[in-house]
């Protein structure tokens, strides 16, 4: 070998960097030499016996018969939830036509904050809905009148409106809606009083339009209640814990299921439901009908917010 390629003291050479070099890595891979890749994509195995011998060498054939179940047939007893208690509030009947998430996570819409209007996206949506209802009823000429009666105005720029002009997006939202859109939120808040009517303050084109507008106002409120489920109070939401706390009753099972929806950082699951069951008699849970159910299940391995949950977890674990 040529003497210039011999390094007598390799440690000293590396420490003092006596021989600057450029390291090049080459990857061994198959490179088809034809334009047709059909055979290359097959990934053909040339020596399957070698693979079997390597499995034998590493002890992969020495396994236990301890597989997980795939199918199971279970017989369960079910009973409907009949009572609901948000936080520490009074117990109330559970509405079967309302999803549990809607019942527990309902929040009161805040239309103002510190005396200033907010929720302009929702206000514009309600105004657009009211305009559509007027068009469908053959009363499109009333739309400009309601824009004037329930306006969205851009306040003058002074020290009292810094919260708008100091924030570019807030100013853009005001400027886009001012003079063009109707404040449907103000109409909704006005109609919450049973003594108020949708035709109040509106110059009528015909005397018979008053009853039509008042009827549309009732339909408008019914649409809002169906679109936004509003509670009397936020009893389930607990700001100090950043979670919803509520209790549900399961009749005839003599147990009380307490649940809490806890905020989760997962990208797919918004909440993590933690449940615990207290066994014992309860007079408040004495109604309802217990039903039997026979069902075939497929076992899976669930996970929430990156956590792996075993398939054998019961009611006391995370769902």
C-alpha positions as CSV (number, residue, x, y, z in Angstrom):
1,X,0.0,0.0,0.0
2,X,1.2,3.5,-0.8
3,X,2.7,5.1,2.3
4,X,0.6,8.3,1.9
5,X,-2.5,6.4,2.7
6,X,-1.0,4.9,6.0
7,X,-1.8,6.9,9.2
8,X,0.5,5.7,12.0
9,X,-1.3,7.6,14.8
10,X,-5.0,7.7,13.9
11,X,-6.0,9.4,17.2
12,X,-3.6,12.2,16.8
13,X,-4.5,12.6,13.2
14,X,-8.2,12.9,14.0
15,X,-7.7,15.3,16.9
16,X,-5.4,17.7,15.0
17,X,-7.2,17.2,11.7
18,X,-4.1,16.4,9.9
19,X,-5.8,14.9,6.9
20,X,-8.9,16.9,5.8
21,X,-11.2,14.6,3.9
22,X,-14.6,14.6,2.3
23,X,-16.9,11.8,3.3
24,X,-19.3,10.4,0.7
25,X,-22.0,7.9,1.4
26,X,-23.4,5.7,-1.3
27,X,-26.7,3.8,-0.9
28,X,-27.1,0.4,-2.3
29,X,-30.4,0.2,-4.1
30,X,-32.0,-1.4,-7.1
31,X,-32.1,0.7,-10.2
32,X,-34.2,-0.5,-13.1
33,X,-32.6,-0.1,-16.4
34,X,-35.9,-0.1,-18.4
35,X,-38.8,2.3,-18.7
36,X,-41.2,-0.4,-17.6
37,X,-41.2,-0.5,-13.8
38,X,-43.8,-3.3,-13.4
39,X,-41.3,-5.9,-12.4
40,X,-39.3,-3.6,-10.2
41,X,-42.5,-2.7,-8.2
42,X,-43.2,-6.3,-7.5
43,X,-40.3,-6.5,-5.0
44,X,-39.7,-10.1,-5.8
45,X,-38.1,-12.2,-3.1
46,X,-35.1,-14.2,-4.4
47,X,-34.4,-16.3,-1.4
48,X,-37.5,-16.8,0.8
49,X,-35.7,-19.6,2.7
50,X,-33.1,-17.1,3.9
51,X,-35.9,-15.0,5.5
52,X,-37.3,-18.1,7.3
53,X,-33.9,-19.0,8.6
54,X,-33.3,-15.5,9.9
55,X,-36.7,-15.6,11.7
56,X,-35.6,-19.0,13.2
57,X,-32.3,-17.5,14.2
58,X,-33.8,-14.6,16.1
59,X,-36.4,-16.8,17.8
60,X,-39.4,-15.4,16.2
61,X,-41.0,-18.8,15.9
62,X,-41.0,-19.2,19.7
63,X,-44.2,-17.5,20.4
64,X,-47.1,-17.9,22.8
65,X,-50.7,-18.5,22.0
66,X,-51.8,-15.2,23.5
67,X,-53.5,-13.3,20.7
68,X,-56.2,-10.6,21.3
69,X,-59.8,-11.4,20.6
70,X,-61.3,-10.3,17.3
71,X,-65.0,-10.9,17.7
72,X,-67.0,-11.3,20.9
73,X,-70.7,-11.7,21.6
74,X,-71.9,-9.8,24.7
75,X,-75.2,-9.6,26.5
76,X,-75.8,-6.2,28.0
77,X,-78.5,-4.4,29.9
78,X,-79.3,-0.8,28.9
79,X,-81.5,1.9,30.4
80,X,-82.1,5.4,29.1
81,X,-80.8,8.5,30.9
82,X,-83.8,10.2,32.5
83,X,-82.4,12.9,34.7
84,X,-79.6,15.5,34.4
85,X,-77.9,17.6,37.0
86,X,-75.4,20.3,35.7
87,X,-72.7,21.0,38.3
88,X,-74.3,21.7,41.7
89,X,-77.6,22.9,40.3
90,X,-81.0,21.3,40.7
91,X,-81.8,18.0,39.0
92,X,-83.9,18.3,35.8
93,X,-85.5,15.8,33.4
94,X,-83.1,14.8,30.6
95,X,-84.4,15.6,27.1
96,X,-83.9,12.6,24.9
97,X,-84.1,14.7,21.7
98,X,-81.1,16.8,22.8
99,X,-77.6,15.3,22.4
100,X,-75.6,14.9,25.6
101,X,-72.8,17.2,24.3
102,X,-75.3,19.9,23.5
103,X,-76.9,19.6,26.9
104,X,-73.6,19.7,28.8
105,X,-71.6,22.2,26.7
106,X,-74.3,24.8,26.2
107,X,-73.1,28.3,26.8
108,X,-75.0,31.6,27.0
109,X,-74.2,33.9,24.0
110,X,-72.6,37.1,25.0
111,X,-73.9,39.9,22.8
112,X,-72.0,42.7,24.6
113,X,-68.8,43.1,26.6
114,X,-68.1,46.2,28.7
115,X,-71.0,48.0,27.0
116,X,-69.6,47.3,23.5
117,X,-71.3,45.1,20.9
118,X,-69.6,41.8,20.0
119,X,-70.5,38.7,17.9
120,X,-70.7,40.6,14.7
121,X,-70.4,37.4,12.7
122,X,-73.5,36.1,14.4
123,X,-75.3,39.4,14.2
124,X,-74.7,39.5,10.4
125,X,-75.9,35.9,10.1
126,X,-79.2,36.7,11.9
127,X,-79.7,39.7,9.7
128,X,-79.1,37.7,6.6
129,X,-81.6,35.1,7.8
130,X,-84.2,37.7,8.4
131,X,-83.6,39.2,4.9
132,X,-84.1,35.7,3.4
133,X,-87.3,35.2,5.3
134,X,-88.6,38.6,4.0
135,X,-87.8,37.6,0.4
136,X,-89.4,34.2,0.8
137,X,-92.6,35.9,2.1
138,X,-92.7,38.4,-0.8
139,X,-91.6,41.4,1.3
140,X,-88.2,42.3,-0.1
141,X,-88.9,46.0,0.1
142,X,-88.7,45.9,3.9
143,X,-85.1,44.8,3.9
144,X,-83.7,48.4,3.6
145,X,-86.1,49.5,6.4
146,X,-84.8,46.9,8.8
147,X,-81.2,47.9,7.9
148,X,-82.0,51.4,9.0
149,X,-84.0,50.2,12.1
150,X,-81.3,47.8,13.3
151,X,-78.1,49.2,11.8
152,X,-74.4,48.3,12.2
153,X,-72.5,51.5,12.4
154,X,-68.9,52.3,12.4
155,X,-68.2,54.6,15.4
156,X,-66.1,57.8,14.9
157,X,-62.4,57.5,15.5
158,X,-61.6,58.8,19.0
159,X,-60.3,57.7,22.3
160,X,-63.5,55.7,23.0
161,X,-63.2,53.6,19.8
162,X,-59.5,52.6,20.1
163,X,-60.5,49.0,20.6
164,X,-61.8,49.0,16.9
165,X,-59.2,51.1,15.0
166,X,-56.2,49.7,16.9
167,X,-57.1,46.3,15.6
168,X,-57.0,46.0,11.9
169,X,-59.3,42.9,11.6
170,X,-61.8,44.4,13.9
171,X,-61.9,47.6,11.9
172,X,-62.2,45.7,8.7
173,X,-65.2,43.8,10.1
174,X,-67.0,46.9,11.2
175,X,-66.2,48.7,7.9
176,X,-67.5,45.8,5.8
177,X,-70.8,45.5,7.7
178,X,-71.5,49.2,8.4
179,X,-74.3,50.6,6.3
180,X,-74.7,47.3,4.4
181,X,-75.8,44.6,6.8
182,X,-78.6,44.5,9.3
183,X,-77.9,43.8,13.0
184,X,-80.0,40.6,13.4
185,X,-78.7,40.3,17.0
186,X,-80.5,43.5,18.0
187,X,-83.7,42.2,16.4
188,X,-83.4,39.0,18.3
189,X,-82.8,40.7,21.6
190,X,-85.8,43.0,21.0
191,X,-88.1,40.1,20.2
192,X,-87.2,38.3,23.5
193,X,-89.8,40.5,25.2
194,X,-93.2,39.0,24.5
195,X,-94.7,42.5,24.3
196,X,-92.5,43.4,21.3
197,X,-93.2,42.7,17.7
198,X,-91.2,42.5,14.5
199,X,-93.2,45.3,12.9
200,X,-92.5,47.8,15.7
201,X,-90.9,51.0,14.3
202,X,-91.3,49.9,10.6
203,X,-93.2,52.0,8.1
204,X,-95.7,49.6,6.6
205,X,-96.3,49.5,2.8
206,X,-99.7,48.0,3.4
207,X,-101.8,47.6,6.5
208,X,-102.0,43.8,6.1
209,X,-98.2,43.5,6.3
210,X,-98.1,44.1,10.0
211,X,-99.5,40.6,10.8
212,X,-97.2,39.0,8.3
213,X,-94.1,40.7,9.8
214,X,-95.2,39.7,13.4
215,X,-95.6,36.1,12.3
216,X,-92.2,36.2,10.6
217,X,-90.8,37.4,13.9
218,X,-92.2,34.4,15.7
219,X,-90.8,32.1,13.0
220,X,-87.4,33.9,13.3
221,X,-87.2,33.2,17.0
222,X,-88.2,29.6,16.5
223,X,-85.4,29.3,13.9
224,X,-82.9,30.8,16.4
225,X,-83.9,28.4,19.2
226,X,-83.5,25.5,16.8
227,X,-80.1,26.7,15.6
228,X,-78.6,27.9,18.9
229,X,-79.5,25.9,22.1
230,X,-79.4,28.5,24.8
231,X,-79.5,27.6,28.6
232,X,-81.0,29.7,31.4
233,X,-77.6,29.6,33.1
234,X,-74.1,28.0,32.6
235,X,-74.3,25.6,35.5
236,X,-72.1,22.8,34.0
237,X,-69.2,25.0,32.9
238,X,-66.6,25.4,35.7
239,X,-64.0,28.1,34.7
240,X,-61.6,27.4,37.6
241,X,-61.2,23.8,36.3
242,X,-61.7,24.5,32.6
243,X,-64.2,21.6,32.3
244,X,-67.9,20.8,32.2
245,X,-69.2,19.0,35.3
246,X,-72.6,17.3,35.3
247,X,-74.3,14.2,36.6
248,X,-76.8,11.8,34.9
249,X,-79.1,9.2,36.3
250,X,-79.5,5.7,35.0
251,X,-82.8,4.2,36.2
252,X,-83.1,0.8,37.9
253,X,-79.4,0.1,37.7
254,X,-79.0,1.6,41.2
255,X,-76.0,3.6,40.2
256,X,-75.2,7.2,39.6
257,X,-72.9,8.1,36.7
258,X,-70.9,11.2,37.2
259,X,-69.2,12.7,34.1
260,X,-66.9,15.5,33.3
261,X,-65.9,16.7,29.9
262,X,-62.3,17.8,30.2
263,X,-60.5,20.0,27.6
264,X,-58.1,18.0,25.5
265,X,-55.2,19.1,23.4
266,X,-55.8,16.5,20.7
267,X,-56.3,17.5,17.1
268,X,-59.3,15.2,16.5
269,X,-60.9,14.8,19.9
270,X,-62.0,18.0,21.4
271,X,-62.9,16.6,24.8
272,X,-61.9,13.6,26.9
273,X,-64.8,12.1,28.9
274,X,-64.0,10.7,32.3
275,X,-66.7,8.8,34.0
276,X,-67.1,7.2,37.4
277,X,-70.0,5.1,38.8
278,X,-71.2,5.1,42.4
279,X,-73.2,2.0,43.2
280,X,-76.0,2.2,45.7
281,X,-79.8,2.9,45.9
282,X,-81.1,6.3,44.9
283,X,-84.7,7.4,45.2
284,X,-84.3,10.0,42.4
285,X,-83.4,7.3,39.9
286,X,-86.2,4.9,40.4
287,X,-88.0,5.4,37.1
288,X,-87.3,4.1,33.6
289,X,-87.3,0.8,31.8
290,X,-84.4,-1.6,31.7
291,X,-83.8,-3.3,28.4
292,X,-81.7,-6.3,27.3
293,X,-79.3,-6.2,24.3
294,X,-77.3,-8.9,22.6
295,X,-74.6,-7.5,20.4
296,X,-71.6,-8.6,18.4
297,X,-68.5,-6.4,18.9
298,X,-65.3,-5.9,17.0
299,X,-62.3,-5.2,19.4
300,X,-60.2,-2.2,18.6
301,X,-57.5,-0.3,20.4
302,X,-58.8,3.2,21.0
303,X,-56.7,6.2,21.7
304,X,-57.4,9.8,22.7
305,X,-55.0,12.7,22.3
306,X,-52.1,10.4,21.5
307,X,-52.8,8.1,24.5
308,X,-53.2,4.4,23.9
309,X,-56.0,2.8,25.9
310,X,-56.2,-0.9,26.4
311,X,-59.2,-2.8,24.9
312,X,-60.0,-4.2,28.4
313,X,-60.7,-0.8,30.0
314,X,-64.2,-0.6,31.5
315,X,-66.6,2.2,32.5
316,X,-64.1,3.6,34.9
317,X,-61.6,4.4,32.2
318,X,-61.5,7.0,29.4
319,X,-63.8,6.5,26.5
